[in-house]
Amino acid sequence: MKLLFVAIMFYMGCSCVSAQSMRDIWVNMPKGLIPYLDKSLRTDLIDGVKKKPYVPVKNLLGDTTRIEKMTDNYLKVRLNNKTYLQIKKINANTIAVVKSWNYPTSDSELNIYSTDWRVQKYSKIDLTLHTERPDTMQESIYNELKSLLSPYFVVFTLLEKKNDLIVDYSFPLLGKKEYERVKPIIKTKVLHWQDNGFK
């Protein structure tokens, strides 16, 4: 009887974790991930999505934070003018979180958690920058452009409707005109969630 009781409680616990909505996930986020958004502010922010007109909140740093997109398994939040957060519920037990900065060059970090915010190990992603020469581009120009691609930052984007991760790149030493020149040779990656990671 005791074993049966333990099994039932374990099942109920798993069910509670699995049933978490995007609201639950957002509200219960550990404060340390975004120190300037406490639980009260996160609650006000997400509950305000259903109100008309939508009103963003002032975070603890005095900046404006707003939810830009929310579905049953995806959340995009503009934390301030330079920082975005994406949360994607991959399955009933796993979420992917991407935090991105624009200062002014874009940069991102990716973390995987359980839906109750325990850090999860995941397969290492190959972040190597790959290039490809367009048929119409001369070899000499291609080699010149490749020499401009270091250093680089990695920029992640979670797709709203698929369990996919876009891996793109930014270049802190390049101006806008130079970036437009190198853009045609850069190969953007689209990775799909399989087993325990984006591959």
N, C-alpha and C positions, 0 to 999 in steps of 0.2 A: 504493500500500500504506500509506504514511504517513497519507494522508487517511482511509483506511478505519479505521486504528487510532485516530485521533483521534475519529472519529465513534462508534466502539464505546465508547471511554472516556467520551465525553460522554453517551451513552445510559445507560451504567451509572451514571454520577453522578446523572443525573436520576431513574433508577429508585430509587437509594438514598434520595434526598430524598423521593420520592413514597411510599416504603414505610414511612416513619417512623410508629411507633405513638404513642399518647398518652404512654406511658411514656418513649419516646425524646425526645419533644418536651419533656416536663416536666423530665427529668433534664438535658437539654442547654440549658435556659434560661440566658441570660446572668445572672451573679450580680448585676449591677447592677439588675436589675428587682426583685429581692427580696433586698437585701443581707444580711438576717438569716437567710436559708436558703441555705447553701452546697450544693454538689453532693452531698456525702455525706449531708446531712440530707434533701435532696430524694429521693435514692435510697432511704434508709431509709423515708421517708414513703410513697412509692408502692409499694415492695415489701411494705410491711406491710399493704396493702389485702387481700391474699389470705390473711393469717394470721388465726386465730381464737384469742382475741379480738383485735380490731383495737386497736393501740396508737398513739396520736398521738405526735408528737415535740415536744421542747422546742427552740424556735428559739434563735438566738444572742442574743436579747433576753430570754430566759427565759420567753416566752409559749408557750402551747400552740398547735400548728398541726396541723390534721387534714384529711384528705380526706373530704368529705361525699358526693361522688358521682363515679363514674368509669365511663365506657362506652368504646366503641371510638373515639368522636370527641368526647367531652365530659368536662370535668373541672371540679369545683367544690371549692375549697379554702378552709377558714376559716383565714386566716393568724393571726388573734388574735380577741379578743372583739368587735372593732370593724371588722375588715377582711376582705373576701372577695375571692377571685380566681376568675374563670371563664375557661376556655379552650375554644374550640369549633373543631374542625377542619372548615372550610368545604368544602374539597376536598383533593385529594392534595397541593396545594402551598401552601395558604393557611390561616392560623389567625386567629381573632378573639380578643382578650384584653380582658376587662373587669375593672377593679379598682374596688371599691366600699368606701366608708367610711360609718360611722354615728357621728357625733360631736356631738350626737346626731342631727342632721339628715343624711339620706342624700345622698351625692354619688358620682359615678362618672366614670371616664375609659375611653375605648375606643381601642384600637390594633390595627392589622392588621399581621401579619408573615407571612413565608414560614415553612414548617415547619422551616427551619434558622435562624429568628430574625433574618432581615433585615427591616428596616422597609419596609413597602409603602405606596405612595400609594393612597388610596381616595377615592371620591366624597364630597364634603362632605354632611353630614347636616343637614337643616333641623331645628333644635332649638327653633324658636319654639313657645311654649305656646299652644295653641288651646283655646277653651272652647265650650260649647254649653248653651243654656238648656233645661232639661227643660220639657215641656209644662205641668206642674203648678206651675211656679215663677213667681212674679210678676216682672215686669220690674225693679221697684225692688230687689227682693232680689237678683236676678241681677247688677245693676250694683254693688250693695254688695259682693257676694262677689268680683267681678272686681277691685275695688279693693284686695283683700287679697293678690293673687297676685304681688306684687313685693316683694323679689327672689325668685328661685327657682333651685334647682339641678336638674340633669338626672340621672336615675337610669336606668342601662342594665341590662337583663337578657337574657342569651343563652338561647335555648331549647335544651333538651337534644336533642329529636328532630327539630327543623327548623332550617334555616339562616335563622332569624328573630331579630330584635332588638326587644325591647320598650323603648320610650322613655317613661318616666314622669317625674314631677316631685316635688320636695320643697320645703318653704318654711321657711327658717330662722327667720322671725319669727313663725310661727304655732304656737300651742299645739295640743294634741291635739283639743280641742273645736272650735277654729276650723278645723283641717284637716278634720274630719268634715263641717263645714258646706260647705266649698268643694269637697270631693271629687266631688259629683255633677255639677259643671259642667266638670270637667277631662277633656279628650279624650286618652286614652292612645294612642300610636302603635304599630303593629306594622309593622316594616320587613322586607322580604325581600331576601336577597342576590341581586343581579343583576349580572353582568359583574364590576365591580370595586368594589362597594360595597353598602351597605344602602340600599334605596330604597323 
